[in-house]
């Protein structure tokens, strides 16, 4: 499905690699001006160059998404570079896996609170866009199917991704009168270069084989397959969709 985001200003938090990179490139290929942030300078620079290759304004900022003040500074810089903000995508994760203080802090600070802080920082720019007569501001957050079932290998990650889904519905209710839509996607197991699932495959992990066998298509998903759904939710094609979480897992939840 082709989307036209010409003239739209998009911010992708956690946009330098994997799902976030594919989301950023999908928007750029559809005509949007895009800003991304992450912690790693090398991957940021590489993805910013890929965005710019589409002929769009490309902005990148190093940002620790566990730091509220750093998020506020980044969003301000992104808005200045793009001339405003129409669409915010919250993609970052702290990947809190261990059921201990460190694991819970990692996921709480990034998976949950980065969504809150980035949304709060971006909303004034979205409201300004509406006041200028621009239409269709939207927030899309990336959750996970780990939010929808017991997550014994990653208790903090699953619980905080569930909180993202709940906050998505709450944001949608709070912002509906403003004309701002809020949705989420819940990806299944997604494989990409340098990612956790590629690492498990290369290591010959039995977890990889077990998960792949649980997916009806017999393969893990790609970042582009998640990005396509994010673009739909942020586009005019999704104009009557708000407060929803769309699962993107190839049927993984059906049998696992």
N, C-alpha and C positions, 0 to 999 in steps of 0.2 A: 504494500500500500504506500503510495507516494504522499508525502506531507509537504506543505509549503509554510515554512517559518520565516519567510523573508521579512526583515525588519524587527524580528523578535529578539529580545535580550535575555540570554539564558545563563544561569549560574549552576554549575555542577560541583557540589562539595564532595570531594573524594573522586575526582575525575581524571586521574592520570593513567590509570591502568584498569584492566579487566572490564567489569560491567560499566563503571563510570566513564572510562575512556570511550567505549562503544556508544554510550549515551551522548557524550559530548560530540563525537564525530557524526553521529546520526543527526543531531540538530544542525551542525555546521553544514553537512551535505544537503540539508533541507533549507538552507538559506539563513539560518540564525547567526547572530553574533554571540560568541560563547566565552565565558570565563570558567576556569577550573582551578581547584586548589587541592593540595595534598602536602605531605611532608617531604617527599623525595624530590630534590631539585632536578635530577637527571630525567626521570620519567615525566615530570611536569614540562620540562623544556621540549622533550620529544613530542609529547601530545599537543602542546601549544603549536608547534610547527605543523603538525598534521592538520589541526584546525585551520590554521592560516592558509594552508595549501588549497582550501576550498574557496579562498577569496573573501573570507569573512574576517571581521574583527576578532582577534584571538588574544585573550588575556589569561595570565596564569599567576598565581600567588602561592608562595609557601605558607602553610598554615597548619598549626597543631589544632585539630578539631576537638581536642579535649579542653581547650583554653577558650573560655567565653570572650575574653577581650581580644584574642587573636582572630576569632570569628568575626566580631564586630568590625575590626580593622580591615579584614579581607573583604567582607561584603561591601563596605564603603568604597574600597579601591575598585572592586569589580563594577559597582554601579557607575563610578566615575569613568572607568574605561569604556564601558558599553553605552553610556548615556542613559542608564536606568536599568531596571530589572522587571521582566515580565514573567519569567518562569524560574522557579527554584527546584533543583533536584537534590535531595539529601541521600547520598549513597554511601557515606563512610561507615566503617565498622571498626570497633576496637578488638573484635574477635576474642571476647572473654570466654575462655574454654573451661577453666578450672573452677570448681565450686569452692572458692576461697575468696578472701578479701580482694586480692589482686585481680582475679578473674571478674568479679562483680564490678569493681571500680573501672576496669577497662571497658566493659560493655556499657555501663551506666553513663560514663563521661562522653563516649563517642556515639554509640548506637542510639542512645536516647537523648541526652542533653545537647548534642550537636544539632539534632533536628530542631529542638526548641530554640536554641540560641540563633541558629541560622535563619529560622522562620521569623523570629522577632526582629532580627536585623534587616531582613529583606522586605517585610511587610510595608514599612513606610514608602519604599520605592514602588511597590506594587500599587499602593493606594494613590501615589502621585501619578502613576501611569494611567490609572482609571480617571483621575481628575483631568488628565490631558485628552481624554476621549479614546484612549487605547482600550481594546477589549481583550477578554480572555486570560487574565492572570491566573497562574496555576502553580500549585506545589505538588510535587510527587516525591514520595519517600520510598526507599528500598528496604523492605522487611525481609522475611525468609520463611520458607515452609517449616523451619525449625520452630516458628512461633505457634504452629498449629498441631503439635503433637509433643509427647515427651521427648526431651533432648538430653539424653543421658551423657553424651560425649561433650556437651557444651551447654550446661545448665544456664549460666548467665546470658550467653548469646541468645538462646531461645526465649528466655523470659523477657529480655529487653526488646527483642524484635516483636514480641507480642504486645509490649507496651507501645511500640511505634504504631501498630495497627489500631490500638485503642485511641491513641492521640490523633491519628489521622481522622477518625470519625468525629472526635471532639473539635478539632480544627475546622473540619468541613461545616459543622453546625455553627461554630462561632463566626465563620467568615462568609457564610452564604449570603447574608444581607449586603456584604461589600461587593459581591460578584466575584469572589475568589474561590476557585474550586481546589479541593485537596483530596488526593488519592494516594494509593500505595501499590507497589507490586511485591509479590512474595516469590522470589526465584527458588527453584530447586537446586540441585547440584550442578554447578556451572564450571566448565573447564576452560582455562585460558593459559597462555604462556606465562610462567612464573607464579601461577596460582597454586593454592593448596591442593586441588584435585590433580593437577598435572604432576605435582611433586609426589603425591601418593601413587599415581600410576607408574611413574618412573622408578619408584622404590619397590614396586611390586606389592604394594600394600593389599592385604585381603579386604580391607574396608572399601577400597576402590571397586574391586570386582563385585563385592556384595551389593554396593549401591547401584552400580551399573545394571546388575541383574534385576534390581527392583523397579527399573524404569521400563515401561512397556515398549518403548522404541529401541531399547538395548544400547542407549548411548547417553552421555551427559549432555547438558545444554550448552549453548554458546552465549557469550555476552550480547551478541547482536540480536538474539531472540528475545532477550529481556529488554534491550534498548527499543525495539520496535513497539513493545507494549507501552513503555514510558512515553514515547513520542505520540502514540495514539491518545493516551490520557491527557497529555498537555495540548493536544491539537483541537481545532474546532469539531473534529469528528467525535470527540468525547465531551462535547459541550454540555450534555445532560447527565454526566457521570460525576458524582462527587461523594466523598465519604466511603469509597469502595477500596477493597484490596483485591487485586487480580493475581491469582496464582499462575506462575509461569514455570511449569515443572515437567512437561511432557507426560503427565499422569503419574509422577513419582509417588504422590500421596495416596493414590488409589490402592497400592499394594504394599506399602511399607508402614 
